[in-house]
Amino acid sequence: MKWMPSCRETSVLASRALDSRLGITDRLALRLHLAICQNCSQFHRQIQEIRRLFHETAADADAPGLSNQARQRIDTEVQKTLDP
């Protein structure tokens, strides 16, 4: 990873950061880019808000949820997309 990632690389880092802890190099590169790029900063805030809303909805016991089979299909398709 370059010390200054492109917007495309930054969006991937921001998405990965939602699921796992990034290494120090990736974290610094993400923060540096977000500090200077308004569009990526907005994207980062939006995906964090989406995640927060999903967690809030998932915590609601009355909310309908996905079956385990549906979750597995979604996870499989996401992995196919991420691992070209």
mmCIF file of the N, C-alpha and C atoms, coordinates in Angstrom:
data_MODEL
# 
_entry.id   MODEL 
# 
loop_
_atom_site.group_PDB 
_atom_site.id 
_atom_site.type_symbol 
_atom_site.label_atom_id 
_atom_site.label_alt_id 
_atom_site.label_comp_id 
_atom_site.label_asym_id 
_atom_site.label_entity_id 
_atom_site.label_seq_id 
_atom_site.pdbx_PDB_ins_code 
_atom_site.Cartn_x 
_atom_site.Cartn_y 
_atom_site.Cartn_z 
_atom_site.occupancy 
_atom_site.B_iso_or_equiv 
_atom_site.pdbx_formal_charge 
_atom_site.auth_seq_id 
_atom_site.auth_comp_id 
_atom_site.auth_asym_id 
_atom_site.auth_atom_id 
_atom_site.pdbx_PDB_model_num 
ATOM 1   N N  . MET A 1 1  ? 0.855   -1.184  0.000  1.00 0.00 ? 1  MET A N  1 
ATOM 2   C CA . MET A 1 1  ? 0.000   0.000   0.000  1.00 0.00 ? 1  MET A CA 1 
ATOM 3   C C  . MET A 1 1  ? 0.888   1.230   0.000  1.00 0.00 ? 1  MET A C  1 
ATOM 4   N N  . LYS A 1 2  ? 0.600   2.122   -0.901 1.00 0.00 ? 2  LYS A N  1 
ATOM 5   C CA . LYS A 1 2  ? 1.317   3.387   -0.942 1.00 0.00 ? 2  LYS A CA 1 
ATOM 6   C C  . LYS A 1 2  ? 0.979   4.197   0.303  1.00 0.00 ? 2  LYS A C  1 
ATOM 7   N N  . TRP A 1 3  ? 1.807   5.180   0.581  1.00 0.00 ? 3  TRP A N  1 
ATOM 8   C CA . TRP A 1 3  ? 1.520   6.012   1.758  1.00 0.00 ? 3  TRP A CA 1 
ATOM 9   C C  . TRP A 1 3  ? 0.286   6.871   1.539  1.00 0.00 ? 3  TRP A C  1 
ATOM 10  N N  . MET A 1 4  ? -0.073  7.164   0.273  1.00 0.00 ? 4  MET A N  1 
ATOM 11  C CA . MET A 1 4  ? -1.290  7.929   -0.019 1.00 0.00 ? 4  MET A CA 1 
ATOM 12  C C  . MET A 1 4  ? -2.139  7.115   -0.991 1.00 0.00 ? 4  MET A C  1 
ATOM 13  N N  . PRO A 1 5  ? -3.147  6.431   -0.469 1.00 0.00 ? 5  PRO A N  1 
ATOM 14  C CA . PRO A 1 5  ? -3.981  5.606   -1.339 1.00 0.00 ? 5  PRO A CA 1 
ATOM 15  C C  . PRO A 1 5  ? -4.895  6.454   -2.222 1.00 0.00 ? 5  PRO A C  1 
ATOM 16  N N  . SER A 1 6  ? -5.311  5.879   -3.326 1.00 0.00 ? 6  SER A N  1 
ATOM 17  C CA . SER A 1 6  ? -6.284  6.540   -4.204 1.00 0.00 ? 6  SER A CA 1 
ATOM 18  C C  . SER A 1 6  ? -7.651  6.485   -3.540 1.00 0.00 ? 6  SER A C  1 
ATOM 19  N N  . CYS A 1 7  ? -8.599  7.181   -4.126 1.00 0.00 ? 7  CYS A N  1 
ATOM 20  C CA . CYS A 1 7  ? -9.970  7.142   -3.600 1.00 0.00 ? 7  CYS A CA 1 
ATOM 21  C C  . CYS A 1 7  ? -10.531 5.722   -3.648 1.00 0.00 ? 7  CYS A C  1 
ATOM 22  N N  . ARG A 1 8  ? -10.259 5.004   -4.712 1.00 0.00 ? 8  ARG A N  1 
ATOM 23  C CA . ARG A 1 8  ? -10.735 3.622   -4.830 1.00 0.00 ? 8  ARG A CA 1 
ATOM 24  C C  . ARG A 1 8  ? -10.140 2.753   -3.723 1.00 0.00 ? 8  ARG A C  1 
ATOM 25  N N  . GLU A 1 9  ? -8.834  2.868   -3.510 1.00 0.00 ? 9  GLU A N  1 
ATOM 26  C CA . GLU A 1 9  ? -8.180  2.093   -2.449 1.00 0.00 ? 9  GLU A CA 1 
ATOM 27  C C  . GLU A 1 9  ? -8.710  2.490   -1.074 1.00 0.00 ? 9  GLU A C  1 
ATOM 28  N N  . THR A 1 10 ? -8.995  3.771   -0.908 1.00 0.00 ? 10 THR A N  1 
ATOM 29  C CA . THR A 1 10 ? -9.520  4.262   0.366  1.00 0.00 ? 10 THR A CA 1 
ATOM 30  C C  . THR A 1 10 ? -10.900 3.692   0.639  1.00 0.00 ? 10 THR A C  1 
ATOM 31  N N  . SER A 1 11 ? -11.733 3.587   -0.377 1.00 0.00 ? 11 SER A N  1 
ATOM 32  C CA . SER A 1 11 ? -13.071 3.019   -0.157 1.00 0.00 ? 11 SER A CA 1 
ATOM 33  C C  . SER A 1 11 ? -12.971 1.551   0.250  1.00 0.00 ? 11 SER A C  1 
ATOM 34  N N  . VAL A 1 12 ? -12.015 0.834   -0.308 1.00 0.00 ? 12 VAL A N  1 
ATOM 35  C CA . VAL A 1 12 ? -11.803 -0.563  0.079  1.00 0.00 ? 12 VAL A CA 1 
ATOM 36  C C  . VAL A 1 12 ? -11.322 -0.632  1.527  1.00 0.00 ? 12 VAL A C  1 
ATOM 37  N N  . LEU A 1 13 ? -10.378 0.231   1.888  1.00 0.00 ? 13 LEU A N  1 
ATOM 38  C CA . LEU A 1 13 ? -9.882  0.255   3.266  1.00 0.00 ? 13 LEU A CA 1 
ATOM 39  C C  . LEU A 1 13 ? -11.001 0.599   4.253  1.00 0.00 ? 13 LEU A C  1 
ATOM 40  N N  . ALA A 1 14 ? -11.810 1.587   3.906  1.00 0.00 ? 14 ALA A N  1 
ATOM 41  C CA . ALA A 1 14 ? -12.915 1.991   4.787  1.00 0.00 ? 14 ALA A CA 1 
ATOM 42  C C  . ALA A 1 14 ? -13.896 0.840   4.979  1.00 0.00 ? 14 ALA A C  1 
ATOM 43  N N  . SER A 1 15 ? -14.168 0.106   3.922  1.00 0.00 ? 15 SER A N  1 
ATOM 44  C CA . SER A 1 15 ? -15.075 -1.039  4.015  1.00 0.00 ? 15 SER A CA 1 
ATOM 45  C C  . SER A 1 15 ? -14.456 -2.159  4.849  1.00 0.00 ? 15 SER A C  1 
ATOM 46  N N  . ARG A 1 16 ? -13.176 -2.431  4.621  1.00 0.00 ? 16 ARG A N  1 
ATOM 47  C CA . ARG A 1 16 ? -12.491 -3.476  5.395  1.00 0.00 ? 16 ARG A CA 1 
ATOM 48  C C  . ARG A 1 16 ? -12.431 -3.117  6.870  1.00 0.00 ? 16 ARG A C  1 
ATOM 49  N N  . ALA A 1 17 ? -12.275 -1.824  7.163  1.00 0.00 ? 17 ALA A N  1 
ATOM 50  C CA . ALA A 1 17 ? -12.174 -1.375  8.551  1.00 0.00 ? 17 ALA A CA 1 
ATOM 51  C C  . ALA A 1 17 ? -13.458 -1.631  9.327  1.00 0.00 ? 17 ALA A C  1 
ATOM 52  N N  . LEU A 1 18 ? -14.573 -1.765  8.634  1.00 0.00 ? 18 LEU A N  1 
ATOM 53  C CA . LEU A 1 18 ? -15.827 -2.064  9.310  1.00 0.00 ? 18 LEU A CA 1 
ATOM 54  C C  . LEU A 1 18 ? -15.851 -3.490  9.842  1.00 0.00 ? 18 LEU A C  1 
ATOM 55  N N  . ASP A 1 19 ? -15.148 -4.392  9.165  1.00 0.00 ? 19 ASP A N  1 
ATOM 56  C CA . ASP A 1 19 ? -15.202 -5.813  9.505  1.00 0.00 ? 19 ASP A CA 1 
ATOM 57  C C  . ASP A 1 19 ? -14.028 -6.295  10.341 1.00 0.00 ? 19 ASP A C  1 
ATOM 58  N N  . SER A 1 20 ? -12.896 -5.617  10.232 1.00 0.00 ? 20 SER A N  1 
ATOM 59  C CA . SER A 1 20 ? -11.714 -6.064  10.970 1.00 0.00 ? 20 SER A CA 1 
ATOM 60  C C  . SER A 1 20 ? -10.792 -4.881  11.226 1.00 0.00 ? 20 SER A C  1 
ATOM 61  N N  . ARG A 1 21 ? -9.874  -5.085  12.132 1.00 0.00 ? 21 ARG A N  1 
ATOM 62  C CA . ARG A 1 21 ? -8.926  -4.031  12.466 1.00 0.00 ? 21 ARG A CA 1 
ATOM 63  C C  . ARG A 1 21 ? -7.836  -3.995  11.396 1.00 0.00 ? 21 ARG A C  1 
ATOM 64  N N  . LEU A 1 22 ? -7.611  -2.814  10.847 1.00 0.00 ? 22 LEU A N  1 
ATOM 65  C CA . LEU A 1 22 ? -6.580  -2.650  9.831  1.00 0.00 ? 22 LEU A CA 1 
ATOM 66  C C  . LEU A 1 22 ? -5.206  -2.595  10.491 1.00 0.00 ? 22 LEU A C  1 
ATOM 67  N N  . GLY A 1 23 ? -4.202  -2.946  9.713  1.00 0.00 ? 23 GLY A N  1 
ATOM 68  C CA . GLY A 1 23 ? -2.828  -2.798  10.181 1.00 0.00 ? 23 GLY A CA 1 
ATOM 69  C C  . GLY A 1 23 ? -2.489  -1.320  10.316 1.00 0.00 ? 23 GLY A C  1 
ATOM 70  N N  . ILE A 1 24 ? -1.418  -1.027  11.000 1.00 0.00 ? 24 ILE A N  1 
ATOM 71  C CA . ILE A 1 24 ? -1.050  0.356   11.271 1.00 0.00 ? 24 ILE A CA 1 
ATOM 72  C C  . ILE A 1 24 ? -0.815  1.149   9.984  1.00 0.00 ? 24 ILE A C  1 
ATOM 73  N N  . THR A 1 25 ? -0.191  0.547   9.004  1.00 0.00 ? 25 THR A N  1 
ATOM 74  C CA . THR A 1 25 ? 0.074   1.244   7.739  1.00 0.00 ? 25 THR A CA 1 
ATOM 75  C C  . THR A 1 25 ? -1.218  1.600   7.030  1.00 0.00 ? 25 THR A C  1 
ATOM 76  N N  . ASP A 1 26 ? -2.130  0.627   6.966  1.00 0.00 ? 26 ASP A N  1 
ATOM 77  C CA . ASP A 1 26 ? -3.415  0.875   6.316  1.00 0.00 ? 26 ASP A CA 1 
ATOM 78  C C  . ASP A 1 26 ? -4.239  1.911   7.083  1.00 0.00 ? 26 ASP A C  1 
ATOM 79  N N  . ARG A 1 27 ? -4.217  1.829   8.420  1.00 0.00 ? 27 ARG A N  1 
ATOM 80  C CA . ARG A 1 27 ? -4.961  2.811   9.224  1.00 0.00 ? 27 ARG A CA 1 
ATOM 81  C C  . ARG A 1 27 ? -4.449  4.226   8.985  1.00 0.00 ? 27 ARG A C  1 
ATOM 82  N N  . LEU A 1 28 ? -3.129  4.373   8.975  1.00 0.00 ? 28 LEU A N  1 
ATOM 83  C CA . LEU A 1 28 ? -2.546  5.701   8.750  1.00 0.00 ? 28 LEU A CA 1 
ATOM 84  C C  . LEU A 1 28 ? -2.858  6.218   7.345  1.00 0.00 ? 28 LEU A C  1 
ATOM 85  N N  . ALA A 1 29 ? -2.757  5.338   6.358  1.00 0.00 ? 29 ALA A N  1 
ATOM 86  C CA . ALA A 1 29 ? -3.057  5.739   4.980  1.00 0.00 ? 29 ALA A CA 1 
ATOM 87  C C  . ALA A 1 29 ? -4.519  6.159   4.859  1.00 0.00 ? 29 ALA A C  1 
ATOM 88  N N  . LEU A 1 30 ? -5.415  5.408   5.490  1.00 0.00 ? 30 LEU A N  1 
ATOM 89  C CA . LEU A 1 30 ? -6.842  5.736   5.461  1.00 0.00 ? 30 LEU A CA 1 
ATOM 90  C C  . LEU A 1 30 ? -7.078  7.094   6.117  1.00 0.00 ? 30 LEU A C  1 
ATOM 91  N N  . ARG A 1 31 ? -6.536  7.297   7.298  1.00 0.00 ? 31 ARG A N  1 
ATOM 92  C CA . ARG A 1 31 ? -6.734  8.568   8.009  1.00 0.00 ? 31 ARG A CA 1 
ATOM 93  C C  . ARG A 1 31 ? -6.161  9.743   7.234  1.00 0.00 ? 31 ARG A C  1 
ATOM 94  N N  . LEU A 1 32 ? -5.000  9.560   6.634  1.00 0.00 ? 32 LEU A N  1 
ATOM 95  C CA . LEU A 1 32 ? -4.390  10.638  5.856  1.00 0.00 ? 32 LEU A CA 1 
ATOM 96  C C  . LEU A 1 32 ? -5.274  11.016  4.681  1.00 0.00 ? 32 LEU A C  1 
ATOM 97  N N  . HIS A 1 33 ? -5.755  10.022  3.969  1.00 0.00 ? 33 HIS A N  1 
ATOM 98  C CA . HIS A 1 33 ? -6.607  10.303  2.812  1.00 0.00 ? 33 HIS A CA 1 
ATOM 99  C C  . HIS A 1 33 ? -7.919  10.958  3.245  1.00 0.00 ? 33 HIS A C  1 
ATOM 100 N N  . LEU A 1 34 ? -8.524  10.443  4.315  1.00 0.00 ? 34 LEU A N  1 
ATOM 101 C CA . LEU A 1 34 ? -9.780  11.011  4.792  1.00 0.00 ? 34 LEU A CA 1 
ATOM 102 C C  . LEU A 1 34 ? -9.604  12.458  5.259  1.00 0.00 ? 34 LEU A C  1 
ATOM 103 N N  . ALA A 1 35 ? -8.415  12.788  5.733  1.00 0.00 ? 35 ALA A N  1 
ATOM 104 C CA . ALA A 1 35 ? -8.154  14.150  6.194  1.00 0.00 ? 35 ALA A CA 1 
ATOM 105 C C  . ALA A 1 35 ? -8.130  15.161  5.051  1.00 0.00 ? 35 ALA A C  1 
ATOM 106 N N  . ILE A 1 36 ? -7.823  14.686  3.845  1.00 0.00 ? 36 ILE A N  1 
ATOM 107 C CA . ILE A 1 36 ? -7.703  15.638  2.728  1.00 0.00 ? 36 ILE A CA 1 
ATOM 108 C C  . ILE A 1 36 ? -8.772  15.467  1.649  1.00 0.00 ? 36 ILE A C  1 
ATOM 109 N N  . CYS A 1 37 ? -9.554  14.387  1.718  1.00 0.00 ? 37 CYS A N  1 
ATOM 110 C CA . CYS A 1 37 ? -10.538 14.133  0.666  1.00 0.00 ? 37 CYS A CA 1 
ATOM 111 C C  . CYS A 1 37 ? -11.950 14.185  1.249  1.00 0.00 ? 37 CYS A C  1 
ATOM 112 N N  . GLN A 1 38 ? -12.662 15.225  0.920  1.00 0.00 ? 38 GLN A N  1 
ATOM 113 C CA . GLN A 1 38 ? -14.007 15.428  1.444  1.00 0.00 ? 38 GLN A CA 1 
ATOM 114 C C  . GLN A 1 38 ? -14.963 14.321  0.983  1.00 0.00 ? 38 GLN A C  1 
ATOM 115 N N  . ASN A 1 39 ? -14.865 13.908  -0.262 1.00 0.00 ? 39 ASN A N  1 
ATOM 116 C CA . ASN A 1 39 ? -15.767 12.870  -0.780 1.00 0.00 ? 39 ASN A CA 1 
ATOM 117 C C  . ASN A 1 39 ? -15.572 11.535  -0.063 1.00 0.00 ? 39 ASN A C  1 
ATOM 118 N N  . CYS A 1 40 ? -14.334 11.149  0.136  1.00 0.00 ? 40 CYS A N  1 
ATOM 119 C CA . CYS A 1 40 ? -14.074 9.887   0.832  1.00 0.00 ? 40 CYS A CA 1 
ATOM 120 C C  . CYS A 1 40 ? -14.472 9.978   2.302  1.00 0.00 ? 40 CYS A C  1 
ATOM 121 N N  . SER A 1 41 ? -14.283 11.135  2.901  1.00 0.00 ? 41 SER A N  1 
ATOM 122 C CA . SER A 1 41 ? -14.708 11.332  4.289  1.00 0.00 ? 41 SER A CA 1 
ATOM 123 C C  . SER A 1 41 ? -16.217 11.174  4.409  1.00 0.00 ? 41 SER A C  1 
ATOM 124 N N  . GLN A 1 42 ? -16.935 11.719  3.460  1.00 0.00 ? 42 GLN A N  1 
ATOM 125 C CA . GLN A 1 42 ? -18.385 11.589  3.470  1.00 0.00 ? 42 GLN A CA 1 
ATOM 126 C C  . GLN A 1 42 ? -18.792 10.124  3.277  1.00 0.00 ? 42 GLN A C  1 
ATOM 127 N N  . PHE A 1 43 ? -18.150 9.431   2.348  1.00 0.00 ? 43 PHE A N  1 
ATOM 128 C CA . PHE A 1 43 ? -18.426 8.010   2.134  1.00 0.00 ? 43 PHE A CA 1 
ATOM 129 C C  . PHE A 1 43 ? -18.177 7.220   3.421  1.00 0.00 ? 43 PHE A C  1 
ATOM 130 N N  . HIS A 1 44 ? -17.061 7.505   4.081  1.00 0.00 ? 44 HIS A N  1 
ATOM 131 C CA . HIS A 1 44 ? -16.703 6.812   5.317  1.00 0.00 ? 44 HIS A CA 1 
ATOM 132 C C  . HIS A 1 44 ? -17.763 7.037   6.396  1.00 0.00 ? 44 HIS A C  1 
ATOM 133 N N  . ARG A 1 45 ? -18.213 8.260   6.546  1.00 0.00 ? 45 ARG A N  1 
ATOM 134 C CA . ARG A 1 45 ? -19.269 8.556   7.525  1.00 0.00 ? 45 ARG A CA 1 
ATOM 135 C C  . ARG A 1 45 ? -20.568 7.833   7.164  1.00 0.00 ? 45 ARG A C  1 
ATOM 136 N N  . GLN A 1 46 ? -20.874 7.772   5.886  1.00 0.00 ? 46 GLN A N  1 
ATOM 137 C CA . GLN A 1 46 ? -22.108 7.116   5.450  1.00 0.00 ? 46 GLN A CA 1 
ATOM 138 C C  . GLN A 1 46 ? -22.083 5.622   5.732  1.00 0.00 ? 46 GLN A C  1 
ATOM 139 N N  . ILE A 1 47 ? -20.974 4.960   5.441  1.00 0.00 ? 47 ILE A N  1 
ATOM 140 C CA . ILE A 1 47 ? -20.944 3.515   5.685  1.00 0.00 ? 47 ILE A CA 1 
ATOM 141 C C  . ILE A 1 47 ? -20.926 3.212   7.179  1.00 0.00 ? 47 ILE A C  1 
ATOM 142 N N  . GLN A 1 48 ? -20.330 4.105   7.971  1.00 0.00 ? 48 GLN A N  1 
ATOM 143 C CA . GLN A 1 48 ? -20.381 3.919   9.418  1.00 0.00 ? 48 GLN A CA 1 
ATOM 144 C C  . GLN A 1 48 ? -21.820 4.065   9.929  1.00 0.00 ? 48 GLN A C  1 
ATOM 145 N N  . GLU A 1 49 ? -22.544 5.023   9.385  1.00 0.00 ? 49 GLU A N  1 
ATOM 146 C CA . GLU A 1 49 ? -23.936 5.221   9.780  1.00 0.00 ? 49 GLU A CA 1 
ATOM 147 C C  . GLU A 1 49 ? -24.798 4.034   9.351  1.00 0.00 ? 49 GLU A C  1 
ATOM 148 N N  . ILE A 1 50 ? -24.572 3.517   8.163  1.00 0.00 ? 50 ILE A N  1 
ATOM 149 C CA . ILE A 1 50 ? -25.311 2.334   7.700  1.00 0.00 ? 50 ILE A CA 1 
ATOM 150 C C  . ILE A 1 50 ? -25.052 1.164   8.645  1.00 0.00 ? 50 ILE A C  1 
ATOM 151 N N  . ARG A 1 51 ? -23.799 0.981   9.010  1.00 0.00 ? 51 ARG A N  1 
ATOM 152 C CA . ARG A 1 51 ? -23.455 -0.109  9.932  1.00 0.00 ? 51 ARG A CA 1 
ATOM 153 C C  . ARG A 1 51 ? -24.155 0.082   11.272 1.00 0.00 ? 51 ARG A C  1 
ATOM 154 N N  . ARG A 1 52 ? -24.139 1.315   11.777 1.00 0.00 ? 52 ARG A N  1 
ATOM 155 C CA . ARG A 1 52 ? -24.793 1.604   13.049 1.00 0.00 ? 52 ARG A CA 1 
ATOM 156 C C  . ARG A 1 52 ? -26.287 1.272   12.968 1.00 0.00 ? 52 ARG A C  1 
ATOM 157 N N  . LEU A 1 53 ? -26.920 1.660   11.863 1.00 0.00 ? 53 LEU A N  1 
ATOM 158 C CA . LEU A 1 53 ? -28.345 1.400   11.695 1.00 0.00 ? 53 LEU A CA 1 
ATOM 159 C C  . LEU A 1 53 ? -28.641 -0.096  11.605 1.00 0.00 ? 53 LEU A C  1 
ATOM 160 N N  . PHE A 1 54 ? -27.786 -0.844  10.924 1.00 0.00 ? 54 PHE A N  1 
ATOM 161 C CA . PHE A 1 54 ? -27.974 -2.292  10.844 1.00 0.00 ? 54 PHE A CA 1 
ATOM 162 C C  . PHE A 1 54 ? -27.866 -2.928  12.227 1.00 0.00 ? 54 PHE A C  1 
ATOM 163 N N  . HIS A 1 55 ? -26.881 -2.486  12.990 1.00 0.00 ? 55 HIS A N  1 
ATOM 164 C CA . HIS A 1 55 ? -26.721 -3.033  14.336 1.00 0.00 ? 55 HIS A CA 1 
ATOM 165 C C  . HIS A 1 55 ? -27.904 -2.667  15.226 1.00 0.00 ? 55 HIS A C  1 
ATOM 166 N N  . GLU A 1 56 ? -28.385 -1.456  15.076 1.00 0.00 ? 56 GLU A N  1 
ATOM 167 C CA . GLU A 1 56 ? -29.540 -1.011  15.848 1.00 0.00 ? 56 GLU A CA 1 
ATOM 168 C C  . GLU A 1 56 ? -30.765 -1.860  15.511 1.00 0.00 ? 56 GLU A C  1 
ATOM 169 N N  . THR A 1 57 ? -30.968 -2.110  14.229 1.00 0.00 ? 57 THR A N  1 
ATOM 170 C CA . THR A 1 57 ? -32.099 -2.914  13.779 1.00 0.00 ? 57 THR A CA 1 
ATOM 171 C C  . THR A 1 57 ? -31.942 -4.363  14.227 1.00 0.00 ? 57 THR A C  1 
ATOM 172 N N  . ALA A 1 58 ? -30.723 -4.879  14.151 1.00 0.00 ? 58 ALA A N  1 
ATOM 173 C CA . ALA A 1 58 ? -30.480 -6.267  14.549 1.00 0.00 ? 58 ALA A CA 1 
ATOM 174 C C  . ALA A 1 58 ? -30.718 -6.460  16.039 1.00 0.00 ? 58 ALA A C  1 
ATOM 175 N N  . ALA A 1 59 ? -30.501 -5.423  16.826 1.00 0.00 ? 59 ALA A N  1 
ATOM 176 C CA . ALA A 1 59 ? -30.702 -5.513  18.264 1.00 0.00 ? 59 ALA A CA 1 
ATOM 177 C C  . ALA A 1 59 ? -32.191 -5.528  18.630 1.00 0.00 ? 59 ALA A C  1 
ATOM 178 N N  . ASP A 1 60 ? -33.027 -5.066  17.716 1.00 0.00 ? 60 ASP A N  1 
ATOM 179 C CA . ASP A 1 60 ? -34.471 -5.041  17.955 1.00 0.00 ? 60 ASP A CA 1 
ATOM 180 C C  . ASP A 1 60 ? -35.018 -6.459  17.818 1.00 0.00 ? 60 ASP A C  1 
ATOM 181 N N  . ALA A 1 61 ? -35.481 -7.034  18.920 1.00 0.00 ? 61 ALA A N  1 
ATOM 182 C CA . ALA A 1 61 ? -35.936 -8.431  18.928 1.00 0.00 ? 61 ALA A CA 1 
ATOM 183 C C  . ALA A 1 61 ? -37.154 -8.649  18.040 1.00 0.00 ? 61 ALA A C  1 
ATOM 184 N N  . ASP A 1 62 ? -37.959 -7.628  17.817 1.00 0.00 ? 62 ASP A N  1 
ATOM 185 C CA . ASP A 1 62 ? -39.160 -7.776  17.005 1.00 0.00 ? 62 ASP A CA 1 
ATOM 186 C C  . ASP A 1 62 ? -38.894 -7.650  15.505 1.00 0.00 ? 62 ASP A C  1 
ATOM 187 N N  . ALA A 1 63 ? -37.713 -7.211  15.137 1.00 0.00 ? 63 ALA A N  1 
ATOM 188 C CA . ALA A 1 63 ? -37.399 -7.015  13.727 1.00 0.00 ? 63 ALA A CA 1 
ATOM 189 C C  . ALA A 1 63 ? -37.177 -8.372  13.052 1.00 0.00 ? 63 ALA A C  1 
ATOM 190 N N  . PRO A 1 64 ? -37.747 -8.550  11.865 1.00 0.00 ? 64 PRO A N  1 
ATOM 191 C CA . PRO A 1 64 ? -37.519 -9.808  11.155 1.00 0.00 ? 64 PRO A CA 1 
ATOM 192 C C  . PRO A 1 64 ? -36.056 -9.883  10.709 1.00 0.00 ? 64 PRO A C  1 
ATOM 193 N N  . GLY A 1 65 ? -35.506 -11.061 10.711 1.00 0.00 ? 65 GLY A N  1 
ATOM 194 C CA . GLY A 1 65 ? -34.112 -11.223 10.321 1.00 0.00 ? 65 GLY A CA 1 
ATOM 195 C C  . GLY A 1 65 ? -33.974 -12.196 9.163  1.00 0.00 ? 65 GLY A C  1 
ATOM 196 N N  . LEU A 1 66 ? -32.771 -12.309 8.676  1.00 0.00 ? 66 LEU A N  1 
ATOM 197 C CA . LEU A 1 66 ? -32.480 -13.243 7.605  1.00 0.00 ? 66 LEU A CA 1 
ATOM 198 C C  . LEU A 1 66 ? -32.271 -14.635 8.174  1.00 0.00 ? 66 LEU A C  1 
ATOM 199 N N  . SER A 1 67 ? -32.631 -15.620 7.390  1.00 0.00 ? 67 SER A N  1 
ATOM 200 C CA . SER A 1 67 ? -32.354 -16.990 7.799  1.00 0.00 ? 67 SER A CA 1 
ATOM 201 C C  . SER A 1 67 ? -30.852 -17.233 7.680  1.00 0.00 ? 67 SER A C  1 
ATOM 202 N N  . ASN A 1 68 ? -30.373 -18.257 8.364  1.00 0.00 ? 68 ASN A N  1 
ATOM 203 C CA . ASN A 1 68 ? -28.948 -18.592 8.275  1.00 0.00 ? 68 ASN A CA 1 
ATOM 204 C C  . ASN A 1 68 ? -28.547 -18.932 6.846  1.00 0.00 ? 68 ASN A C  1 
ATOM 205 N N  . GLN A 1 69 ? -29.445 -19.575 6.118  1.00 0.00 ? 69 GLN A N  1 
ATOM 206 C CA . GLN A 1 69 ? -29.169 -19.931 4.728  1.00 0.00 ? 69 GLN A CA 1 
ATOM 207 C C  . GLN A 1 69 ? -29.004 -18.670 3.880  1.00 0.00 ? 69 GLN A C  1 
ATOM 208 N N  . ALA A 1 70 ? -29.861 -17.673 4.082  1.00 0.00 ? 70 ALA A N  1 
ATOM 209 C CA . ALA A 1 70 ? -29.757 -16.419 3.332  1.00 0.00 ? 70 ALA A CA 1 
ATOM 210 C C  . ALA A 1 70 ? -28.471 -15.688 3.689  1.00 0.00 ? 70 ALA A C  1 
ATOM 211 N N  . ARG A 1 71 ? -28.114 -15.690 4.971  1.00 0.00 ? 71 ARG A N  1 
ATOM 212 C CA . ARG A 1 71 ? -26.870 -15.050 5.394  1.00 0.00 ? 71 ARG A CA 1 
ATOM 213 C C  . ARG A 1 71 ? -25.666 -15.713 4.720  1.00 0.00 ? 71 ARG A C  1 
ATOM 214 N N  . GLN A 1 72 ? -25.694 -17.037 4.645  1.00 0.00 ? 72 GLN A N  1 
ATOM 215 C CA . GLN A 1 72 ? -24.586 -17.767 4.026  1.00 0.00 ? 72 GLN A CA 1 
ATOM 216 C C  . GLN A 1 72 ? -24.481 -17.441 2.537  1.00 0.00 ? 72 GLN A C  1 
ATOM 217 N N  . ARG A 1 73 ? -25.624 -17.363 1.838  1.00 0.00 ? 73 ARG A N  1 
ATOM 218 C CA . ARG A 1 73 ? -25.608 -17.022 0.408  1.00 0.00 ? 73 ARG A CA 1 
ATOM 219 C C  . ARG A 1 73 ? -25.033 -15.623 0.198  1.00 0.00 ? 73 ARG A C  1 
ATOM 220 N N  . ILE A 1 74 ? -25.441 -14.674 1.030  1.00 0.00 ? 74 ILE A N  1 
ATOM 221 C CA . ILE A 1 74 ? -24.930 -13.301 0.913  1.00 0.00 ? 74 ILE A CA 1 
ATOM 222 C C  . ILE A 1 74 ? -23.438 -13.284 1.181  1.00 0.00 ? 74 ILE A C  1 
ATOM 223 N N  . ASP A 1 75 ? -23.003 -13.965 2.232  1.00 0.00 ? 75 ASP A N  1 
ATOM 224 C CA . ASP A 1 75 ? -21.578 -14.004 2.563  1.00 0.00 ? 75 ASP A CA 1 
ATOM 225 C C  . ASP A 1 75 ? -20.766 -14.611 1.422  1.00 0.00 ? 75 ASP A C  1 
ATOM 226 N N  . THR A 1 76 ? -21.267 -15.673 0.828  1.00 0.00 ? 76 THR A N  1 
ATOM 227 C CA . THR A 1 76 ? -20.575 -16.312 -0.294 1.00 0.00 ? 76 THR A CA 1 
ATOM 228 C C  . THR A 1 76 ? -20.444 -15.354 -1.475 1.00 0.00 ? 76 THR A C  1 
ATOM 229 N N  . GLU A 1 77 ? -21.508 -14.651 -1.804 1.00 0.00 ? 77 GLU A N  1 
ATOM 230 C CA . GLU A 1 77 ? -21.478 -13.709 -2.935 1.00 0.00 ? 77 GLU A CA 1 
ATOM 231 C C  . GLU A 1 77 ? -20.551 -12.534 -2.660 1.00 0.00 ? 77 GLU A C  1 
ATOM 232 N N  . VAL A 1 78 ? -20.537 -12.039 -1.437 1.00 0.00 ? 78 VAL A N  1 
ATOM 233 C CA . VAL A 1 78 ? -19.634 -10.940 -1.077 1.00 0.00 ? 78 VAL A CA 1 
ATOM 234 C C  . VAL A 1 78 ? -18.190 -11.390 -1.197 1.00 0.00 ? 78 VAL A C  1 
ATOM 235 N N  . GLN A 1 79 ? -17.882 -12.590 -0.718 1.00 0.00 ? 79 GLN A N  1 
ATOM 236 C CA . GLN A 1 79 ? -16.518 -13.103 -0.819 1.00 0.00 ? 79 GLN A CA 1 
ATOM 237 C C  . GLN A 1 79 ? -16.084 -13.280 -2.268 1.00 0.00 ? 79 GLN A C  1 
ATOM 238 N N  . LYS A 1 80 ? -17.000 -13.725 -3.130 1.00 0.00 ? 80 LYS A N  1 
ATOM 239 C CA . LYS A 1 80 ? -16.688 -13.855 -4.560 1.00 0.00 ? 80 LYS A CA 1 
ATOM 240 C C  . LYS A 1 80 ? -16.335 -12.500 -5.148 1.00 0.00 ? 80 LYS A C  1 
ATOM 241 N N  . THR A 1 81 ? -17.056 -11.481 -4.737 1.00 0.00 ? 81 THR A N  1 
ATOM 242 C CA . THR A 1 81 ? -16.825 -10.115 -5.247 1.00 0.00 ? 81 THR A CA 1 
ATOM 243 C C  . THR A 1 81 ? -15.501 -9.564  -4.741 1.00 0.00 ? 81 THR A C  1 
ATOM 244 N N  . LEU A 1 82 ? -15.167 -9.825  -3.488 1.00 0.00 ? 82 LEU A N  1 
ATOM 245 C CA . LEU A 1 82 ? -13.959 -9.284  -2.899 1.00 0.00 ? 82 LEU A CA 1 
ATOM 246 C C  . LEU A 1 82 ? -12.705 -10.018 -3.354 1.00 0.00 ? 82 LEU A C  1 
ATOM 247 N N  . ASP A 1 83 ? -12.836 -11.286 -3.686 1.00 0.00 ? 83 ASP A N  1 
ATOM 248 C CA . ASP A 1 83 ? -11.692 -12.105 -4.104 1.00 0.00 ? 83 ASP A CA 1 
ATOM 249 C C  . ASP A 1 83 ? -11.823 -12.444 -5.586 1.00 0.00 ? 83 ASP A C  1 
ATOM 250 N N  . PRO A 1 84 ? -11.447 -11.499 -6.458 1.00 0.00 ? 84 PRO A N  1 
ATOM 251 C CA . PRO A 1 84 ? -11.638 -11.747 -7.902 1.00 0.00 ? 84 PRO A CA 1 
ATOM 252 C C  . PRO A 1 84 ? -10.768 -12.854 -8.431 1.00 0.00 ? 84 PRO A C  1 
# 
